[in-house]
Amino acid sequence: MKGRIKRIFRNVKDKVDIIVIQTATEPYVDRSFFYVTGLTQGVMEGSTAFLRPDGSVQILTSLLEAETAKGSGLPVAIMKSREEREKKMKRFLRGSKKIGVNGAEMTHRSFVDIQKKAPKAELIDVSEAIMKARLVKDSKELKLLSKAGRIASEVVKEIIPFIDIGVREYEIGSELNYLMAKKGATGPFFDTIASSGPNTAEPHYSVGDRKIKRGDFVLLDFGALYKKYGSDLTRTFVVGKATKKQKAMYETVRKAQMKSFAKLKEGQKGKVVHEAASKYINRTKFKGRFTHGLGHSIGLAAHDGAGLGPGVDLILKRNMVFTIEPGVYIPGYGGVRIEDDIVVKKDGYELLTTADRELIEI
């Protein structure tokens, strides 16, 4: 983990003596704790990681999480009581005049707790430095993301026979989660979306009790969680024979995604990749129907710190991982989205999700 820690410290503008990453309880567990410790198991509620400029890390955790923490291979201090925790926290923070904290993912209670343990120190938000480090994936992270992508891609083939007239959206969503678990996923990476008919026009719809009807669009947006890292994939199908309008919507989105793929490479601006899709869609009869950014970074979180959208000046770097997900949405009628996960490369990209992107009529 030394490389990750040193990269974070290099990104810090206002130099600090130590960085403290403190987790709370679910759902407020700081994912950066797993980034700096390399742990891929456990919840690690109430645990703290102390990072130093030389790349060293010290974990403070409860007896409940102790065995999991030891799996990191890092020094682990165990607290058996609140009093013991307070003493060890003060000892680890002693002499620190500037303490970095991950303001983007910590609770107010955690902030106050650190303040009380080191009342003379200045607490500095270093969340931007952590985010910059997390954006560029190392080989271990890419391996986990690749596995998560393969699981989701394989599930696409297996869910198609399950989609039928009369099946409810929540049944499809549950089946997707089950199929991912059967292939080794820890669970779904985020709330699975299984929408149908007019519901597909809502980009962040989840699942409902609507029954599938002939002629429906069925949009599935899901991802596999694998050892803390995940995938994010969307495919849209038509139940029965697609109409001319449905085919036109689908082909517009498919071509828009290909336009964006062609712009992906190290050194490119994020907004250029987005504009490749949005400008193409706006030249068709579906102008104005692409209503969100093209994609977002993924890693330990489904939205992992950066996005690809209008006005985004982020310069893409090798081994950043993003979703590419153009869409066309017509309220009251339906929507189409095609989403894949990619790794930025020197002269292009690598796909982590490989499910068929041609229109499938079920």
N, C-alpha and C positions, 0 to 999 in steps of 0.2 A: 504493500500500500504506500510505500514511501514516495513513489513517483506521483501518485494522486495527491498526496498531502503537499508535497513541494510545489506542484502545479497550482494548487489553491493559493498558497502563500505568495507565489510569484504574481498572481492576479490581484492581490490585495493592494489597493492604492495607498491607504493609510496604514502603514506597517503596524502589526500587532505582535504581542509577545506569545500569545497562545490563542487558539480557537477552540471554543467549547460548543459541541453539538449535543443538545439534550432532548431526548424524546419524552413525550407525554404519554397519554393513553390513546388507544384507538378511538376515533380515526385520526388522531393528531400525532402520529408517530412520524418523526422527521426521516424521510427516505435517505437523506444525505448521511445519516448514521451508517447505513449499510454500504454506502459508497466509500466512506473513509475506513471502514473496518473490513470490508470484503465479505461480510457475512451474507449468506443466502438462505438462512433458516431463522426461525424464531420471530417473535414480535418485538422483543427488547423494550417493552414499556418501562418508562422511568429510568432508563439507562443513559449514561453520559460518556461521550468520547472527548478526550483532551488531545488536541493536535499541536505539535510544536514545529517550528521552522525547519528542523533537521529531518522532518519526515516521520518522526516517531509518534505513536498513538498509545494512549492509556485508556482502558475501558473501566468504568465504574458501573457495577450492576448489582442486582439483587441475587439472592441465592436461587430464586426461581429461574433466572435466565443464565446462571453461571456456566452450566455445562455447554450451552449453546455458544456463549461468548468465548469460551476457551477454544472453540473450533476455528476462531480467527487466527490463532497462533500469536496473538498480541498479548501484552501484559494485562491481566484482569485483576481488578480489586473488587472484593465482594463486600457488600454492606448488608448487615444482618438486622440493623435497626436504623431509625431516623437519626439518632444521635451519632451513630457510626458513620452514616452517610455525610452528615454535616462536617464532622472532623476531617474526613478524607477529601471532601470537596474543597475545604479551606486549605488543606495541605497542598493539593494539586494546583491551586490558584495563587498560592503565596508568592509574592514578589512580582506578580504580573500587573503592570501599569495600564496596558491596553489589551482588552480581551475581545476577540472577534466572536460574533454570534451569527447564526443563520436566521436573520429576522424574517425571511420569507416563509419559513416552515416551523417556527417556534411559537409556542403559546405565550401569552402575557405572563402567566404564572411562572413559566420557566425563566423568562427574562428577569422578573423580580427576584426569583430564587438565586440566580447567579449574582445579581446586584447585592443581595444581602450577604452572600458568601465572600464577596470581595468589594466592600463598600468604598474603598479608595481608588478602585480601578475605573477606567473609562470603558464602557461597552460600545463596540463599533460593529455596525451591520456589515458583514462580509458576504452576504448572500449572493451578490452579483459575481464575486470571485468564485464562489462554489459553483454557481450555475455555469459559468464559462468553462470550468474544469469538467463538469459533468457533460457538457455538450459534445465534447470530443471523446469518443469511446475508445477504450483500450482493447486488446485482443481478447481478454477474458469476457468483457462485456459484449463484444460482438458475437462471441460464441453462444452466449446465453440468448441474445436477441435473435440470432439465426435459428436456434432451436424453437423459440416461441413462434417465430414466423412459419416454420415448417408445420408445427402443430395446427395452427389456424388454417393454413393452406390445405392440408389434408382433410380437415373437417368439412370444407366446402363441398367436396365430392360426396361425402357421406350424408350431408344434410339434405341434398336435393331430393332423394326418394321419399323423405319424410314430409316434404312440402306438398300439400294436396288440398283440394277443395274441402271445406268444412273444418280443417285443422285451425285451432286458435293460435294467435300470435304468441301467447305465453307458453304454449306447448312447444313451439319452435325454439323460443329462447331457452327453455329448459333443456331441450335436446342438444342444442349447441353447447351449453355448459357441460352437459354429461359427456358428449363426444370429446371435448377438449380434455376433460379429466381422464378419460380412458386412454388418451394418448400421452399422458404424463404431466399435464398442466396442474399447477398447484391450485388453480381456480381461474375464473374469468379475470382479465386485467382491469375491467371496468364494467359498469352495468350494460349487459348485452342489449342491443337494439334488434328487435324483430318486428318490423312494421309492414303493413299491407295496405293496398288501395290508396285512398286519399291520405292516410297516415304517413305514407312515405314522403310526403311533401314537408314534413317536419324534421329537420336535420337531427335534432336531439330528442326525438321521440324515443321511448324505451320499449315496453311491451304492453299490450292490452288484451282484452278478451274478444276482439273482433275475429270473426271466422273468415278464412281465405275464400275468395270467390273467383270464379273463372274470369280471366281478363285482368286480374290484379297485377300490379307491380308488387313484388315482395323484396324488401330491402333488409339485408342482414349486416349489421356493423358489430363486430365482436373481436376479442383478442384473448390470447392465452397468456396467463401469468406463469412464468417458469423461473424458479429460483430468484424471485424478486424483480425480474425483468419481463417485459411483455411485448406483445404484438398488437397491431390494430389494422384490421382488414374489413373492407366493405365490398359486398357484391349485391347486385340487383338483378332479379329474375322476373320473368313474366309467366303467369300461370295460364297455359293455353297458348294460342297463337297471338303474337304481338301485333298490334295495330300499326299503321303507317306512322302515327304520331309517336307511339312508344319506341318504335325502331329509330326514329329521328332523334328523339331525346337521348337514347342510349348511345347512338353513334356519335352524337355531339360530345357527350361526356368522355367517351373512349378516346376520341381524337384529341380532345383538350388535354387529357392526361398524357398522351404521347407528345404533345407540344411541350409540356412541362418537362417530361423526361429528357427531351433533347437539349434543354438549357442547363441541366444539372452537371456541375463540375466544381472542383476546388477553385475558389477565387470569385465565384459568381455571387451576385447580390440576391438575397432572398426574394425581394420584390420582383426581380426579373423573371424568376421561376413562376411566381404567381401570375404575373401579367401575361405570360405565354398562354396560360389556360383561359384567363378572364377575357383577354382580347379576342381569342378565337371564339369563345361562346358568344360574346357581344356582337360578333359579325354574323351570327345566325339569327333565326326567328326567336331564339330563346334569350335574347338580350335582356340583361337585368335579372335573370333567374338563377345566377350563381351568386349566392348570398353570404358566403363566408370565405375565410382565408383558405388558401390552397392546402395547407398542412401545418404540422407541428412536430417538434422534436419528441422522440420517445426514448425511454430507457427505464429507469426505476419508476418513473411516473408516466401516465398516458399523455400528459402535457408536461414535457420535461424541461421547460424553461425558455423556449424560443418558438417562433412560428414563421411561416412563409405566407406573407400577405401584402396588401398594398402598403407602400411606405416603409417596408421592413428593409433596413440597410445592412442587416446582418450579412457578413461575408462568410460564405460557406467554406468550411475547412474539411480536409480529408478525415473520414471516419465519424463525421456527424451523421446522425440517423434521423430521418424525417418520414412522415406520412405524406403522400401525394394523393389528394382526394377531391378532385373537382366534382361538382354536382349541378344539376338543373332541377328546380323545384317549382311546381305549379300548384298553388293552394286549391284545395277542393278536387284536384285531379290526381296528383301523385308526383313522385320525384325519383331521380336516378342519381346514385353516387357510386363511384368506383374508387377504391382506396387501396393503396399498397405502401409497404414500408421499404425504404431505400437507404443504402449507405453511400454517402458522398465519396467519390474517388477522384484521383488527379484529373482524369480526362472524361469523367462521366459518373456512373453510378452502378451500384449492385443491388439487385432486388432481393429482399429477404422474404417476400411473400410471392408465391408462384402460381396461385390458383388461376384458372382460365379467365381471361378478361373479355371474351366474346359473349354476345348476348345468348343466354340460355332460356329456351322456352320449355316450361315443365308441363 
